[in-house]
């Protein structure tokens, strides 16, 4: 356990001991009980010195429930492991791990290939860690690997993207469908309620699909003068996103908006729009530093950003809570076959614009 963790625990023990002594002091000022009527010897006086020690022991017992062993290992697993987005997530993951005195590691594959990420996940499982926080590139590809890990006693939860048909503990993400609708409102206002739209998407990722579905549903319901005329799948490849955007603009010279489900697509679209000196606006998700730079210089209109540090921090807290048995919301969740962990957690979204962009650089 780190010095910082030990110091925090020591401070809490001191507080508990102080409170215990204070309570004893209050009790000593109460009126004395009447003397016993018989002549038998009085019972020995209580050892008041033992009370603070007992309180401290109880506090230490509670605190130990949140502390892990220094040999416990927890992993975060993603695809496109070099993406800036994951850096923020791992900051939060490591913060929580350090606070609880466990080891944290980050592994992933270099692209969005599901088979490659499954292979990395299985390498992690072979290390027999206490838990894994996973963002799967393709939901269905991870059902069996997750189930095998859980059966082996390795806790697995998902963040950002999900594998809902697996036995993972929970999913920490944003309300992406709602965000898609709100993004449609924001973009429609910027366009005056009319214009042609191109979409860059990743339909295999359920959170990305929700962003697109929410956007399209809102456009259809509220903005009859806005129309989706082109779409493409860059699969996280910035160069491919730029190429697809260029093709969209050539086919539709009046293209007013490129709506992108992720930051890599946003950067590619922004680069193509800037090079073509087009008036088309770009909206995307994930405020990676290069995306923030583009928002600040006007290349990207705005983006939605999930709170990545929160995603990582609470991913670790979920795994630790499950492993340490810190909550039992029903009589016997194991016997009932019900996970004690909430089924989904919303980490929130922030709209990043030129006015507030500086606040979203993760240090």
C-alpha positions in Angstrom: 0.0 0.0 0.0 1.3 3.5 -0.9 2.5 6.0 1.8 -0.5 8.2 0.8 -3.0 5.3 1.4 -1.4 4.5 4.8 -1.4 8.1 5.8 -5.1 8.4 4.9 -5.9 5.3 6.9 -3.9 6.5 9.9 -5.7 9.9 9.8 -9.1 8.1 9.8 -8.1 6.0 12.8 -7.1 9.0 14.7 -10.4 10.6 14.0 -12.3 7.5 15.1 -10.2 7.2 18.3 -10.8 10.9 19.1 -14.6 10.5 18.6 -14.5 7.4 20.9 -12.7 9.3 23.6 -15.1 12.2 23.3 -18.1 9.9 23.7 -16.5 8.4 26.8 -16.0 11.9 28.2 -19.7 12.7 27.7 -20.7 9.5 29.4 -18.6 10.2 32.5 -20.5 13.5 33.2 -23.8 11.7 33.7 -25.2 11.3 37.3 -24.0 8.3 39.2 -26.3 5.3 39.6 -27.7 4.6 43.1 -25.7 2.3 45.3 -26.7 -1.3 45.4 -28.9 -2.3 48.4 -27.0 -5.5 49.2 -23.6 -5.8 50.7 -21.9 -7.7 47.9 -18.7 -6.3 46.5 -19.1 -3.9 43.6 -18.3 -5.1 40.1 -14.8 -4.1 38.9 -14.7 -0.8 37.1 -14.6 -0.9 33.3 -11.2 -0.4 31.8 -11.7 2.9 30.0 -8.3 2.6 28.3 -9.6 -0.4 26.3 -12.4 1.6 24.7 -10.3 3.8 22.3 -8.3 0.7 21.3 -11.6 -1.2 20.6 -12.9 1.7 18.5 -9.6 1.9 16.6 -9.8 -1.9 15.9 -13.3 -1.6 14.6 -12.3 1.3 12.4 -9.4 -0.7 11.0 -11.7 -3.5 10.3 -14.0 -1.2 8.2 -11.1 0.4 6.4 -9.5 -3.0 5.6 -12.7 -3.8 3.7 -11.8 -1.2 1.1 -8.1 -2.1 0.9 -6.7 -4.7 -1.4 -3.5 -6.7 -1.0 -0.4 -5.2 -2.6 -0.1 -8.3 -4.8 -3.6 -7.9 -6.2 -3.6 -7.1 -9.9 -6.3 -5.3 -11.9 -6.2 -4.7 -15.7 -7.8 -2.3 -18.1 -8.2 -3.7 -21.7 -9.0 -1.7 -24.8 -8.6 -1.5 -28.6 -6.6 1.3 -30.4 -4.5 1.3 -27.2 -2.6 4.4 -28.2 -5.7 6.6 -28.4 -5.7 9.6 -26.1 -9.2 8.7 -24.8 -7.9 5.8 -22.9 -5.2 7.8 -21.1 -7.9 9.7 -19.2 -9.7 6.5 -18.3 -6.5 4.9 -17.0 -5.7 8.0 -14.9 -9.0 7.4 -13.0 -8.4 3.6 -12.9 -5.0 4.0 -11.4 -6.1 6.7 -9.0 -8.6 4.3 -7.5 -6.2 1.4 -7.5 -3.5 3.4 -5.8 -6.0 4.6 -3.1 -6.8 0.9 -2.4 -3.2 -0.3 -2.5 -3.5 -2.6 -5.6 -1.5 -2.9 -8.8 -3.0 -1.5 -12.0 -2.0 -2.3 -15.6 -3.2 -1.3 -19.1 -3.1 -3.6 -22.2 -4.8 -3.4 -25.6 -4.4 -4.0 -29.3 -3.2 -1.6 -31.9 -6.4 -1.4 -34.0 -10.1 -2.2 -33.9 -9.7 -5.9 -34.9 -12.0 -7.9 -32.5 -9.9 -11.1 -32.8 -6.8 -9.2 -31.8 -8.4 -7.7 -28.8 -9.9 -11.0 -27.7 -6.3 -12.4 -27.8 -5.1 -9.6 -25.6 -8.0 -10.2 -23.2 -7.2 -13.9 -23.0 -3.5 -13.1 -22.3 -4.7 -11.0 -19.3 -7.0 -13.8 -18.1 -4.0 -16.2 -18.2 -2.3 -13.9 -15.6 -5.2 -14.6 -13.2 -5.8 -11.0 -12.1 -8.5 -10.0 -9.6 -10.4 -8.0 -12.1 -10.6 -6.6 -15.7 -12.2 -3.4 -16.9 -12.9 -3.9 -20.6 -14.0 -1.8 -23.5 -14.8 -4.3 -26.2 -14.5 -3.4 -29.8 -17.3 -5.8 -30.9 -19.9 -6.9 -28.3 -20.7 -10.4 -29.6 -17.0 -11.4 -29.9 -16.5 -11.0 -26.1 -19.5 -12.9 -24.8 -17.7 -16.3 -24.4 -14.3 -14.8 -23.3 -16.0 -12.7 -20.6 -18.2 -15.6 -19.4 -15.1 -17.9 -19.1 -13.2 -15.2 -17.1 -16.2 -14.8 -14.7 -16.5 -18.6 -14.3 -12.8 -18.6 -13.4 -13.3 -16.1 -10.6 -12.0 -13.1 -12.5 -14.4 -10.1 -12.1 -15.1 -8.4 -15.5 -17.0 -5.1 -16.1 -17.3 -3.0 -19.2 -16.9 0.7 -19.8 -17.6 2.9 -22.8 -18.6 0.0 -25.1 -20.4 -3.0 -23.9 -21.0 -6.8 -24.3 -24.6 -6.9 -22.9 -25.2 -10.6 -23.6 -22.2 -11.6 -21.5 -22.1 -12.1 -17.7 -20.1 -8.9 -17.1 -20.8 -7.2 -13.9 -22.0 -3.8 -15.2 -21.4 -1.2 -17.9 -20.2 2.4 -17.2 -21.0 4.7 -20.1 -23.0 7.7 -21.2 -26.6 7.9 -22.4 -25.4 7.9 -26.0 -28.9 7.8 -27.6 -29.9 10.9 -25.7 -26.6 12.5 -26.5 -27.2 11.8 -30.2 -30.6 13.7 -30.0 -29.0 16.6 -28.2 -26.2 16.7 -30.7 -28.8 16.9 -33.5 -30.4 19.9 -31.7 -27.1 21.6 -31.3 -26.0 21.1 -34.9 -29.5 22.1 -36.3 -29.2 25.4 -34.4 -25.8 26.0 -35.9 -27.1 25.2 -39.4 -30.3 27.2 -39.1 -32.4 24.0 -39.1 -31.5 23.0 -42.7 -28.8 21.3 -44.7 -27.4 18.0 -46.0 -25.5 15.7 -43.6 -22.8 13.1 -43.9 -22.2 10.5 -41.2 -19.1 8.6 -40.2 -19.9 5.7 -37.9 -18.8 2.4 -36.3 -22.0 0.3 -36.2 -20.3 -2.7 -34.6 -19.8 -0.7 -31.3 -23.1 -0.4 -29.5 -22.3 2.9 -27.9 -21.4 4.4 -31.3 -24.6 2.9 -32.9 -26.7 4.6 -30.2 -25.0 8.0 -31.0 -26.0 7.6 -34.6 -29.5 6.3 -33.9 -30.3 9.1 -31.5 -29.1 11.7 -33.9 -31.1 10.4 -36.9 -34.2 9.9 -34.8 -34.1 13.6 -33.7 -33.4 14.8 -37.2 -36.4 12.9 -38.5 -38.7 14.0 -35.8 -37.8 17.7 -35.6 -35.9 18.9 -38.6 -37.6 18.1 -42.0 -35.2 20.4 -43.8 -32.1 18.4 -42.7 -31.3 15.2 -44.6 -28.7 12.5 -44.3 -27.3 12.0 -47.8 -24.1 10.1 -47.2 -22.4 7.8 -44.6 -19.3 5.8 -44.2 -17.3 3.6 -41.8 -13.7 4.7 -41.1 -13.4 2.2 -38.2 -11.2 4.6 -36.2 -8.8 5.3 -39.0 -8.2 9.0 -39.3 -6.8 8.8 -42.8 -9.7 6.7 -44.0 -12.1 9.2 -42.4 -10.5 12.1 -44.3 -10.8 10.1 -47.5 -14.4 9.3 -46.9 -15.2 12.9 -46.1 -13.5 14.1 -49.3 -15.6 11.7 -51.3 -18.8 12.9 -49.5 -18.0 16.5 -50.3 -17.3 15.7 -53.9 -20.6 13.9 -54.3 -22.5 16.5 -52.4 -20.8 20.0 -52.8 -23.4 21.6 -50.6 -22.7 19.2 -47.7 -23.4 21.2 -44.5 -22.4 18.8 -41.7 -20.3 15.7 -41.0 -21.5 14.0 -37.9 -18.9 11.6 -36.5 -19.4 9.0 -33.8 -15.8 9.3 -32.4 -12.8 11.6 -32.2 -10.6 9.8 -34.8 -13.3 10.2 -37.4 -13.8 13.8 -36.3 -10.1 14.6 -36.8 -10.1 13.0 -40.2 -13.2 14.8 -41.3 -11.9 18.1 -39.9 -8.7 17.7 -41.8 -10.5 17.0 -45.1 -12.9 20.0 -44.6 -10.0 22.3 -43.8 -8.0 21.2 -46.8 -11.0 21.6 -49.2 -11.7 25.0 -47.6 -15.3 23.8 -47.3 -17.9 25.5 -45.2 -19.1 22.1 -43.9 -19.2 21.8 -40.1 -17.9 18.9 -38.1 -19.3 17.5 -34.9 -17.8 14.5 -33.1 -17.3 12.8 -29.7 -14.3 12.3 -27.5 -12.3 15.4 -26.6 -8.8 14.0 -27.2 -6.1 16.8 -27.2 -6.0 17.0 -31.0 -9.8 17.2 -31.2 -9.7 20.0 -28.6 -7.1 21.8 -30.7 -9.4 21.6 -33.7 -12.4 22.8 -31.7 -10.3 25.8 -30.6 -9.2 26.8 -34.1 -12.8 26.3 -35.5 -12.0 23.2 -37.6 -14.4 21.2 -35.5 -17.7 22.9 -34.5 -17.9 21.1 -31.1 -17.8 17.6 -29.5 -19.4 15.6 -26.8 -16.9 14.2 -24.2 -17.6 11.4 -21.7 -15.9 12.0 -18.4 -13.1 9.5 -18.9 -11.4 9.9 -15.5 -14.8 9.0 -13.9 -15.1 6.0 -16.2 -11.8 4.7 -15.0 -12.2 5.5 -11.3 -15.6 3.9 -11.0 -14.6 0.9 -13.1 -12.0 0.1 -10.4 -14.5 0.8 -7.6 -17.0 -1.7 -9.2 -14.4 -4.4 -9.4 -13.1 -3.9 -5.8 -16.7 -3.6 -4.4 -17.6 -6.9 -6.0 -14.4 -8.7 -5.0 -14.4 -7.5 -1.4 -18.1 -8.2 -0.9 -18.7 -4.7 0.3 -22.4 -4.7 -0.6 -25.2 -7.3 -0.2 -28.4 -5.6 -1.4 -30.6 -8.7 -1.0 -30.6 -11.6 1.4 -28.1 -13.8 -0.5 -27.2 -12.5 -4.0 -25.0 -15.4 -4.8 -27.7 -18.0 -4.0 -30.3 -15.8 -5.9 -28.0 -15.5 -8.9 -28.3 -11.7 -8.8 -25.3 -9.5 -9.1 -25.0 -7.0 -6.2 -23.7 -4.4 -8.7 -25.9 -1.9 -10.4 -26.7 -2.9 -14.1 -25.5 0.4 -15.6 -23.9 3.6 -14.5 -24.0 6.9 -16.4 -20.7 8.8 -16.3 -22.1 11.9 -17.9 -21.2 13.9 -21.0 -19.8 17.4 -21.5 -20.3 19.6 -24.6 -16.9 21.0 -25.6 -16.9 24.2 -27.6 -14.4 26.9 -28.4 -15.5 28.8 -25.2 -14.7 26.0 -22.7 -12.2 23.8 -24.6 -9.2 24.6 -22.5 -10.8 23.0 -19.4 -10.8 19.6 -21.1 -7.1 18.9 -21.6 -6.4 16.0 -19.3 -3.2 16.6 -17.4 
